[in-house]
Amino acid sequence: MSAIDELAATFSGNSRVLVVSEREVDLHSLAGENHLYLLKLIEGSLAAGGRGGGLGERRIVSVTHYVYRNGACEKVFQTEEESLVAKFEVPYHVARMPMKMRDGAEQVGYGVIDPDVVKVYLKAEGASAP
């Protein structure tokens, strides 16, 4: 499965994933450059309990970093290793966020557009900031 197909499938699946990106997510055009971090949250009975917006427990179990540049998408980092995942924190300002899918349709998920957080994540990953 290509990186763009994998990314699109993640957005349309039932996984509890938060998106942290530099810019608005546009999988239809893949124009410009955008770093997207997908933070997969713990599933299960504790996942719905008590937090505003229905996000429940905000413990990250995996982190995946995609980047798209001028029409091409690439997965550049993925980990479930607890010591690496612990370097990533869920931003407190997560909200409902519109994202344009491959077919041009708009889908709403949870996330945040924050270039500063992306820079922090790039350092945590060991990558160089854009």
Phi and psi in radians as a Rosetta constraint file:
Dihedral C 1 N 2 CA 2 C 2 CIRCULARHARMONIC -1.240 0.35
Dihedral N 2 CA 2 C 2 N 3 CIRCULARHARMONIC 2.818 0.35
Dihedral C 2 N 3 CA 3 C 3 CIRCULARHARMONIC -1.049 0.35
Dihedral N 3 CA 3 C 3 N 4 CIRCULARHARMONIC -0.725 0.35
Dihedral C 3 N 4 CA 4 C 4 CIRCULARHARMONIC -1.172 0.35
Dihedral N 4 CA 4 C 4 N 5 CIRCULARHARMONIC -0.662 0.35
Dihedral C 4 N 5 CA 5 C 5 CIRCULARHARMONIC -1.161 0.35
Dihedral N 5 CA 5 C 5 N 6 CIRCULARHARMONIC -0.715 0.35
Dihedral C 5 N 6 CA 6 C 6 CIRCULARHARMONIC -1.113 0.35
Dihedral N 6 CA 6 C 6 N 7 CIRCULARHARMONIC -0.760 0.35
Dihedral C 6 N 7 CA 7 C 7 CIRCULARHARMONIC -1.099 0.35
Dihedral N 7 CA 7 C 7 N 8 CIRCULARHARMONIC -0.823 0.35
Dihedral C 7 N 8 CA 8 C 8 CIRCULARHARMONIC -1.089 0.35
Dihedral N 8 CA 8 C 8 N 9 CIRCULARHARMONIC -0.693 0.35
Dihedral C 8 N 9 CA 9 C 9 CIRCULARHARMONIC -1.135 0.35
Dihedral N 9 CA 9 C 9 N 10 CIRCULARHARMONIC -0.631 0.35
Dihedral C 9 N 10 CA 10 C 10 CIRCULARHARMONIC -1.102 0.35
Dihedral N 10 CA 10 C 10 N 11 CIRCULARHARMONIC -0.737 0.35
Dihedral C 10 N 11 CA 11 C 11 CIRCULARHARMONIC -1.180 0.35
Dihedral N 11 CA 11 C 11 N 12 CIRCULARHARMONIC -0.590 0.35
Dihedral C 11 N 12 CA 12 C 12 CIRCULARHARMONIC -1.589 0.35
Dihedral N 12 CA 12 C 12 N 13 CIRCULARHARMONIC -0.116 0.35
Dihedral C 12 N 13 CA 13 C 13 CIRCULARHARMONIC -1.424 0.35
Dihedral N 13 CA 13 C 13 N 14 CIRCULARHARMONIC -3.073 0.35
Dihedral C 13 N 14 CA 14 C 14 CIRCULARHARMONIC -1.700 0.35
Dihedral N 14 CA 14 C 14 N 15 CIRCULARHARMONIC 0.165 0.35
Dihedral C 14 N 15 CA 15 C 15 CIRCULARHARMONIC -1.158 0.35
Dihedral N 15 CA 15 C 15 N 16 CIRCULARHARMONIC 2.603 0.35
Dihedral C 15 N 16 CA 16 C 16 CIRCULARHARMONIC -1.559 0.35
Dihedral N 16 CA 16 C 16 N 17 CIRCULARHARMONIC 1.649 0.35
Dihedral C 16 N 17 CA 17 C 17 CIRCULARHARMONIC -2.184 0.35
Dihedral N 17 CA 17 C 17 N 18 CIRCULARHARMONIC 2.323 0.35
Dihedral C 17 N 18 CA 18 C 18 CIRCULARHARMONIC -1.787 0.35
Dihedral N 18 CA 18 C 18 N 19 CIRCULARHARMONIC 2.480 0.35
Dihedral C 18 N 19 CA 19 C 19 CIRCULARHARMONIC -1.919 0.35
Dihedral N 19 CA 19 C 19 N 20 CIRCULARHARMONIC 2.251 0.35
Dihedral C 19 N 20 CA 20 C 20 CIRCULARHARMONIC -2.110 0.35
Dihedral N 20 CA 20 C 20 N 21 CIRCULARHARMONIC 2.091 0.35
Dihedral C 20 N 21 CA 21 C 21 CIRCULARHARMONIC -2.362 0.35
Dihedral N 21 CA 21 C 21 N 22 CIRCULARHARMONIC 2.842 0.35
Dihedral C 21 N 22 CA 22 C 22 CIRCULARHARMONIC -1.321 0.35
Dihedral N 22 CA 22 C 22 N 23 CIRCULARHARMONIC -0.666 0.35
Dihedral C 22 N 23 CA 23 C 23 CIRCULARHARMONIC -2.372 0.35
Dihedral N 23 CA 23 C 23 N 24 CIRCULARHARMONIC 3.092 0.35
Dihedral C 23 N 24 CA 24 C 24 CIRCULARHARMONIC -0.992 0.35
Dihedral N 24 CA 24 C 24 N 25 CIRCULARHARMONIC 2.477 0.35
Dihedral C 24 N 25 CA 25 C 25 CIRCULARHARMONIC -1.451 0.35
Dihedral N 25 CA 25 C 25 N 26 CIRCULARHARMONIC 2.117 0.35
Dihedral C 25 N 26 CA 26 C 26 CIRCULARHARMONIC -2.379 0.35
Dihedral N 26 CA 26 C 26 N 27 CIRCULARHARMONIC 1.568 0.35
Dihedral C 26 N 27 CA 27 C 27 CIRCULARHARMONIC -1.385 0.35
Dihedral N 27 CA 27 C 27 N 28 CIRCULARHARMONIC -0.171 0.35
Dihedral C 27 N 28 CA 28 C 28 CIRCULARHARMONIC -1.291 0.35
Dihedral N 28 CA 28 C 28 N 29 CIRCULARHARMONIC -0.845 0.35
Dihedral C 28 N 29 CA 29 C 29 CIRCULARHARMONIC -1.734 0.35
Dihedral N 29 CA 29 C 29 N 30 CIRCULARHARMONIC -0.477 0.35
Dihedral C 29 N 30 CA 30 C 30 CIRCULARHARMONIC 0.902 0.35
Dihedral N 30 CA 30 C 30 N 31 CIRCULARHARMONIC 0.590 0.35
Dihedral C 30 N 31 CA 31 C 31 CIRCULARHARMONIC -1.315 0.35
Dihedral N 31 CA 31 C 31 N 32 CIRCULARHARMONIC 2.575 0.35
Dihedral C 31 N 32 CA 32 C 32 CIRCULARHARMONIC 1.194 0.35
Dihedral N 32 CA 32 C 32 N 33 CIRCULARHARMONIC -2.614 0.35
Dihedral C 32 N 33 CA 33 C 33 CIRCULARHARMONIC -2.251 0.35
Dihedral N 33 CA 33 C 33 N 34 CIRCULARHARMONIC 2.381 0.35
Dihedral C 33 N 34 CA 34 C 34 CIRCULARHARMONIC -2.585 0.35
Dihedral N 34 CA 34 C 34 N 35 CIRCULARHARMONIC 2.255 0.35
Dihedral C 34 N 35 CA 35 C 35 CIRCULARHARMONIC -1.706 0.35
Dihedral N 35 CA 35 C 35 N 36 CIRCULARHARMONIC 2.262 0.35
Dihedral C 35 N 36 CA 36 C 36 CIRCULARHARMONIC -2.159 0.35
Dihedral N 36 CA 36 C 36 N 37 CIRCULARHARMONIC 2.233 0.35
Dihedral C 36 N 37 CA 37 C 37 CIRCULARHARMONIC -1.890 0.35
Dihedral N 37 CA 37 C 37 N 38 CIRCULARHARMONIC 2.251 0.35
Dihedral C 37 N 38 CA 38 C 38 CIRCULARHARMONIC -1.867 0.35
Dihedral N 38 CA 38 C 38 N 39 CIRCULARHARMONIC 2.075 0.35
Dihedral C 38 N 39 CA 39 C 39 CIRCULARHARMONIC -1.839 0.35
Dihedral N 39 CA 39 C 39 N 40 CIRCULARHARMONIC 1.904 0.35
Dihedral C 39 N 40 CA 40 C 40 CIRCULARHARMONIC -1.491 0.35
Dihedral N 40 CA 40 C 40 N 41 CIRCULARHARMONIC 2.227 0.35
Dihedral C 40 N 41 CA 41 C 41 CIRCULARHARMONIC -1.661 0.35
Dihedral N 41 CA 41 C 41 N 42 CIRCULARHARMONIC 2.755 0.35
Dihedral C 41 N 42 CA 42 C 42 CIRCULARHARMONIC -1.019 0.35
Dihedral N 42 CA 42 C 42 N 43 CIRCULARHARMONIC 2.433 0.35
Dihedral C 42 N 43 CA 43 C 43 CIRCULARHARMONIC -1.680 0.35
Dihedral N 43 CA 43 C 43 N 44 CIRCULARHARMONIC 2.869 0.35
Dihedral C 43 N 44 CA 44 C 44 CIRCULARHARMONIC 2.100 0.35
Dihedral N 44 CA 44 C 44 N 45 CIRCULARHARMONIC -2.976 0.35
Dihedral C 44 N 45 CA 45 C 45 CIRCULARHARMONIC -1.142 0.35
Dihedral N 45 CA 45 C 45 N 46 CIRCULARHARMONIC -0.497 0.35
Dihedral C 45 N 46 CA 46 C 46 CIRCULARHARMONIC -1.400 0.35
Dihedral N 46 CA 46 C 46 N 47 CIRCULARHARMONIC -0.204 0.35
Dihedral C 46 N 47 CA 47 C 47 CIRCULARHARMONIC -1.201 0.35
Dihedral N 47 CA 47 C 47 N 48 CIRCULARHARMONIC -0.371 0.35
Dihedral C 47 N 48 CA 48 C 48 CIRCULARHARMONIC -1.809 0.35
Dihedral N 48 CA 48 C 48 N 49 CIRCULARHARMONIC -0.057 0.35
Dihedral C 48 N 49 CA 49 C 49 CIRCULARHARMONIC -1.455 0.35
Dihedral N 49 CA 49 C 49 N 50 CIRCULARHARMONIC 1.905 0.35
Dihedral C 49 N 50 CA 50 C 50 CIRCULARHARMONIC 1.565 0.35
Dihedral N 50 CA 50 C 50 N 51 CIRCULARHARMONIC -0.267 0.35
Dihedral C 50 N 51 CA 51 C 51 CIRCULARHARMONIC -1.599 0.35
Dihedral N 51 CA 51 C 51 N 52 CIRCULARHARMONIC 2.635 0.35
Dihedral C 51 N 52 CA 52 C 52 CIRCULARHARMONIC -1.060 0.35
Dihedral N 52 CA 52 C 52 N 53 CIRCULARHARMONIC 2.569 0.35
Dihedral C 52 N 53 CA 53 C 53 CIRCULARHARMONIC 1.342 0.35
Dihedral N 53 CA 53 C 53 N 54 CIRCULARHARMONIC 0.108 0.35
Dihedral C 53 N 54 CA 54 C 54 CIRCULARHARMONIC 1.286 0.35
Dihedral N 54 CA 54 C 54 N 55 CIRCULARHARMONIC 0.250 0.35
Dihedral C 54 N 55 CA 55 C 55 CIRCULARHARMONIC -1.384 0.35
Dihedral N 55 CA 55 C 55 N 56 CIRCULARHARMONIC -0.325 0.35
Dihedral C 55 N 56 CA 56 C 56 CIRCULARHARMONIC 1.061 0.35
Dihedral N 56 CA 56 C 56 N 57 CIRCULARHARMONIC -2.575 0.35
Dihedral C 56 N 57 CA 57 C 57 CIRCULARHARMONIC -1.101 0.35
Dihedral N 57 CA 57 C 57 N 58 CIRCULARHARMONIC 2.392 0.35
Dihedral C 57 N 58 CA 58 C 58 CIRCULARHARMONIC -1.962 0.35
Dihedral N 58 CA 58 C 58 N 59 CIRCULARHARMONIC 0.805 0.35
Dihedral C 58 N 59 CA 59 C 59 CIRCULARHARMONIC -1.608 0.35
Dihedral N 59 CA 59 C 59 N 60 CIRCULARHARMONIC 2.209 0.35
Dihedral C 59 N 60 CA 60 C 60 CIRCULARHARMONIC -1.472 0.35
Dihedral N 60 CA 60 C 60 N 61 CIRCULARHARMONIC 2.361 0.35
Dihedral C 60 N 61 CA 61 C 61 CIRCULARHARMONIC -1.939 0.35
Dihedral N 61 CA 61 C 61 N 62 CIRCULARHARMONIC -0.348 0.35
Dihedral C 61 N 62 CA 62 C 62 CIRCULARHARMONIC -2.715 0.35
Dihedral N 62 CA 62 C 62 N 63 CIRCULARHARMONIC 2.691 0.35
Dihedral C 62 N 63 CA 63 C 63 CIRCULARHARMONIC -2.274 0.35
Dihedral N 63 CA 63 C 63 N 64 CIRCULARHARMONIC 2.287 0.35
Dihedral C 63 N 64 CA 64 C 64 CIRCULARHARMONIC -2.254 0.35
Dihedral N 64 CA 64 C 64 N 65 CIRCULARHARMONIC 2.380 0.35
Dihedral C 64 N 65 CA 65 C 65 CIRCULARHARMONIC -2.036 0.35
Dihedral N 65 CA 65 C 65 N 66 CIRCULARHARMONIC 2.127 0.35
Dihedral C 65 N 66 CA 66 C 66 CIRCULARHARMONIC -2.001 0.35
Dihedral N 66 CA 66 C 66 N 67 CIRCULARHARMONIC 2.634 0.35
Dihedral C 66 N 67 CA 67 C 67 CIRCULARHARMONIC -2.359 0.35
Dihedral N 67 CA 67 C 67 N 68 CIRCULARHARMONIC 2.380 0.35
Dihedral C 67 N 68 CA 68 C 68 CIRCULARHARMONIC -2.111 0.35
Dihedral N 68 CA 68 C 68 N 69 CIRCULARHARMONIC 2.454 0.35
Dihedral C 68 N 69 CA 69 C 69 CIRCULARHARMONIC -2.393 0.35
Dihedral N 69 CA 69 C 69 N 70 CIRCULARHARMONIC 2.080 0.35
Dihedral C 69 N 70 CA 70 C 70 CIRCULARHARMONIC 0.740 0.35
Dihedral N 70 CA 70 C 70 N 71 CIRCULARHARMONIC 0.921 0.35
Dihedral C 70 N 71 CA 71 C 71 CIRCULARHARMONIC 1.659 0.35
Dihedral N 71 CA 71 C 71 N 72 CIRCULARHARMONIC -0.126 0.35
Dihedral C 71 N 72 CA 72 C 72 CIRCULARHARMONIC -2.048 0.35
Dihedral N 72 CA 72 C 72 N 73 CIRCULARHARMONIC 2.450 0.35
Dihedral C 72 N 73 CA 73 C 73 CIRCULARHARMONIC -2.099 0.35
Dihedral N 73 CA 73 C 73 N 74 CIRCULARHARMONIC 2.452 0.35
Dihedral C 73 N 74 CA 74 C 74 CIRCULARHARMONIC -2.465 0.35
Dihedral N 74 CA 74 C 74 N 75 CIRCULARHARMONIC 2.412 0.35
Dihedral C 74 N 75 CA 75 C 75 CIRCULARHARMONIC -1.563 0.35
Dihedral N 75 CA 75 C 75 N 76 CIRCULARHARMONIC 2.116 0.35
Dihedral C 75 N 76 CA 76 C 76 CIRCULARHARMONIC -1.922 0.35
Dihedral N 76 CA 76 C 76 N 77 CIRCULARHARMONIC -0.209 0.35
Dihedral C 76 N 77 CA 77 C 77 CIRCULARHARMONIC -2.808 0.35
Dihedral N 77 CA 77 C 77 N 78 CIRCULARHARMONIC 2.452 0.35
Dihedral C 77 N 78 CA 78 C 78 CIRCULARHARMONIC -2.708 0.35
Dihedral N 78 CA 78 C 78 N 79 CIRCULARHARMONIC 2.369 0.35
Dihedral C 78 N 79 CA 79 C 79 CIRCULARHARMONIC -2.643 0.35
Dihedral N 79 CA 79 C 79 N 80 CIRCULARHARMONIC 2.586 0.35
Dihedral C 79 N 80 CA 80 C 80 CIRCULARHARMONIC -2.105 0.35
Dihedral N 80 CA 80 C 80 N 81 CIRCULARHARMONIC 0.027 0.35
Dihedral C 80 N 81 CA 81 C 81 CIRCULARHARMONIC -1.156 0.35
Dihedral N 81 CA 81 C 81 N 82 CIRCULARHARMONIC 2.113 0.35
Dihedral C 81 N 82 CA 82 C 82 CIRCULARHARMONIC -0.963 0.35
Dihedral N 82 CA 82 C 82 N 83 CIRCULARHARMONIC -0.695 0.35
Dihedral C 82 N 83 CA 83 C 83 CIRCULARHARMONIC -1.166 0.35
Dihedral N 83 CA 83 C 83 N 84 CIRCULARHARMONIC -0.549 0.35
Dihedral C 83 N 84 CA 84 C 84 CIRCULARHARMONIC -1.405 0.35
Dihedral N 84 CA 84 C 84 N 85 CIRCULARHARMONIC -0.749 0.35
Dihedral C 84 N 85 CA 85 C 85 CIRCULARHARMONIC -1.049 0.35
Dihedral N 85 CA 85 C 85 N 86 CIRCULARHARMONIC -0.594 0.35
Dihedral C 85 N 86 CA 86 C 86 CIRCULARHARMONIC -1.103 0.35
Dihedral N 86 CA 86 C 86 N 87 CIRCULARHARMONIC -0.306 0.35
Dihedral C 86 N 87 CA 87 C 87 CIRCULARHARMONIC -1.357 0.35
Dihedral N 87 CA 87 C 87 N 88 CIRCULARHARMONIC -0.180 0.35
Dihedral C 87 N 88 CA 88 C 88 CIRCULARHARMONIC -1.907 0.35
Dihedral N 88 CA 88 C 88 N 89 CIRCULARHARMONIC 2.266 0.35
Dihedral C 88 N 89 CA 89 C 89 CIRCULARHARMONIC -2.011 0.35
Dihedral N 89 CA 89 C 89 N 90 CIRCULARHARMONIC 2.550 0.35
Dihedral C 89 N 90 CA 90 C 90 CIRCULARHARMONIC -1.288 0.35
Dihedral N 90 CA 90 C 90 N 91 CIRCULARHARMONIC 2.184 0.35
Dihedral C 90 N 91 CA 91 C 91 CIRCULARHARMONIC -1.092 0.35
Dihedral N 91 CA 91 C 91 N 92 CIRCULARHARMONIC 2.450 0.35
Dihedral C 91 N 92 CA 92 C 92 CIRCULARHARMONIC -1.304 0.35
Dihedral N 92 CA 92 C 92 N 93 CIRCULARHARMONIC -0.259 0.35
Dihedral C 92 N 93 CA 93 C 93 CIRCULARHARMONIC -1.704 0.35
Dihedral N 93 CA 93 C 93 N 94 CIRCULARHARMONIC 0.510 0.35
Dihedral C 93 N 94 CA 94 C 94 CIRCULARHARMONIC -1.177 0.35
Dihedral N 94 CA 94 C 94 N 95 CIRCULARHARMONIC 2.422 0.35
Dihedral C 94 N 95 CA 95 C 95 CIRCULARHARMONIC -2.553 0.35
Dihedral N 95 CA 95 C 95 N 96 CIRCULARHARMONIC 3.117 0.35
Dihedral C 95 N 96 CA 96 C 96 CIRCULARHARMONIC -1.180 0.35
Dihedral N 96 CA 96 C 96 N 97 CIRCULARHARMONIC 2.379 0.35
Dihedral C 96 N 97 CA 97 C 97 CIRCULARHARMONIC -2.403 0.35
Dihedral N 97 CA 97 C 97 N 98 CIRCULARHARMONIC 2.183 0.35
Dihedral C 97 N 98 CA 98 C 98 CIRCULARHARMONIC -1.307 0.35
Dihedral N 98 CA 98 C 98 N 99 CIRCULARHARMONIC 2.477 0.35
Dihedral C 98 N 99 CA 99 C 99 CIRCULARHARMONIC -2.390 0.35
Dihedral N 99 CA 99 C 99 N 100 CIRCULARHARMONIC 2.407 0.35
Dihedral C 99 N 100 CA 100 C 100 CIRCULARHARMONIC -1.562 0.35
Dihedral N 100 CA 100 C 100 N 101 CIRCULARHARMONIC 2.172 0.35
Dihedral C 100 N 101 CA 101 C 101 CIRCULARHARMONIC -1.485 0.35
Dihedral N 101 CA 101 C 101 N 102 CIRCULARHARMONIC 3.062 0.35
Dihedral C 101 N 102 CA 102 C 102 CIRCULARHARMONIC -1.006 0.35
Dihedral N 102 CA 102 C 102 N 103 CIRCULARHARMONIC -0.640 0.35
Dihedral C 102 N 103 CA 103 C 103 CIRCULARHARMONIC -1.457 0.35
Dihedral N 103 CA 103 C 103 N 104 CIRCULARHARMONIC 0.051 0.35
Dihedral C 103 N 104 CA 104 C 104 CIRCULARHARMONIC 1.625 0.35
Dihedral N 104 CA 104 C 104 N 105 CIRCULARHARMONIC -0.199 0.35
Dihedral C 104 N 105 CA 105 C 105 CIRCULARHARMONIC -1.244 0.35
Dihedral N 105 CA 105 C 105 N 106 CIRCULARHARMONIC 2.643 0.35
Dihedral C 105 N 106 CA 106 C 106 CIRCULARHARMONIC -1.690 0.35
Dihedral N 106 CA 106 C 106 N 107 CIRCULARHARMONIC 2.371 0.35
Dihedral C 106 N 107 CA 107 C 107 CIRCULARHARMONIC -2.222 0.35
Dihedral N 107 CA 107 C 107 N 108 CIRCULARHARMONIC 2.565 0.35
Dihedral C 107 N 108 CA 108 C 108 CIRCULARHARMONIC -1.951 0.35
Dihedral N 108 CA 108 C 108 N 109 CIRCULARHARMONIC 2.277 0.35
Dihedral C 108 N 109 CA 109 C 109 CIRCULARHARMONIC -2.341 0.35
Dihedral N 109 CA 109 C 109 N 110 CIRCULARHARMONIC -2.967 0.35
Dihedral C 109 N 110 CA 110 C 110 CIRCULARHARMONIC -1.754 0.35
Dihedral N 110 CA 110 C 110 N 111 CIRCULARHARMONIC 2.370 0.35
Dihedral C 110 N 111 CA 111 C 111 CIRCULARHARMONIC 3.071 0.35
Dihedral N 111 CA 111 C 111 N 112 CIRCULARHARMONIC -2.931 0.35
Dihedral C 111 N 112 CA 112 C 112 CIRCULARHARMONIC -2.692 0.35
Dihedral N 112 CA 112 C 112 N 113 CIRCULARHARMONIC 2.491 0.35
Dihedral C 112 N 113 CA 113 C 113 CIRCULARHARMONIC -1.763 0.35
Dihedral N 113 CA 113 C 113 N 114 CIRCULARHARMONIC 1.940 0.35
Dihedral C 113 N 114 CA 114 C 114 CIRCULARHARMONIC -2.708 0.35
Dihedral N 114 CA 114 C 114 N 115 CIRCULARHARMONIC 1.692 0.35
Dihedral C 114 N 115 CA 115 C 115 CIRCULARHARMONIC -1.020 0.35
Dihedral N 115 CA 115 C 115 N 116 CIRCULARHARMONIC -0.540 0.35
Dihedral C 115 N 116 CA 116 C 116 CIRCULARHARMONIC -1.191 0.35
Dihedral N 116 CA 116 C 116 N 117 CIRCULARHARMONIC -0.706 0.35
Dihedral C 116 N 117 CA 117 C 117 CIRCULARHARMONIC -1.156 0.35
Dihedral N 117 CA 117 C 117 N 118 CIRCULARHARMONIC -0.690 0.35
Dihedral C 117 N 118 CA 118 C 118 CIRCULARHARMONIC -1.028 0.35
Dihedral N 118 CA 118 C 118 N 119 CIRCULARHARMONIC -0.727 0.35
Dihedral C 118 N 119 CA 119 C 119 CIRCULARHARMONIC -1.086 0.35
Dihedral N 119 CA 119 C 119 N 120 CIRCULARHARMONIC -0.699 0.35
Dihedral C 119 N 120 CA 120 C 120 CIRCULARHARMONIC -1.110 0.35
Dihedral N 120 CA 120 C 120 N 121 CIRCULARHARMONIC -0.748 0.35
Dihedral C 120 N 121 CA 121 C 121 CIRCULARHARMONIC -1.135 0.35
Dihedral N 121 CA 121 C 121 N 122 CIRCULARHARMONIC -0.691 0.35
Dihedral C 121 N 122 CA 122 C 122 CIRCULARHARMONIC -1.039 0.35
Dihedral N 122 CA 122 C 122 N 123 CIRCULARHARMONIC -0.722 0.35
Dihedral C 122 N 123 CA 123 C 123 CIRCULARHARMONIC -1.165 0.35
Dihedral N 123 CA 123 C 123 N 124 CIRCULARHARMONIC -0.724 0.35
Dihedral C 123 N 124 CA 124 C 124 CIRCULARHARMONIC -1.088 0.35
Dihedral N 124 CA 124 C 124 N 125 CIRCULARHARMONIC -0.630 0.35
Dihedral C 124 N 125 CA 125 C 125 CIRCULARHARMONIC -1.282 0.35
Dihedral N 125 CA 125 C 125 N 126 CIRCULARHARMONIC -0.458 0.35
Dihedral C 125 N 126 CA 126 C 126 CIRCULARHARMONIC 1.688 0.35
Dihedral N 126 CA 126 C 126 N 127 CIRCULARHARMONIC 0.191 0.35
Dihedral C 126 N 127 CA 127 C 127 CIRCULARHARMONIC -1.605 0.35
Dihedral N 127 CA 127 C 127 N 128 CIRCULARHARMONIC 2.869 0.35
Dihedral C 127 N 128 CA 128 C 128 CIRCULARHARMONIC -1.521 0.35
Dihedral N 128 CA 128 C 128 N 129 CIRCULARHARMONIC 2.497 0.35
Dihedral C 128 N 129 CA 129 C 129 CIRCULARHARMONIC -1.186 0.35
Dihedral N 129 CA 129 C 129 N 130 CIRCULARHARMONIC 2.551 0.35
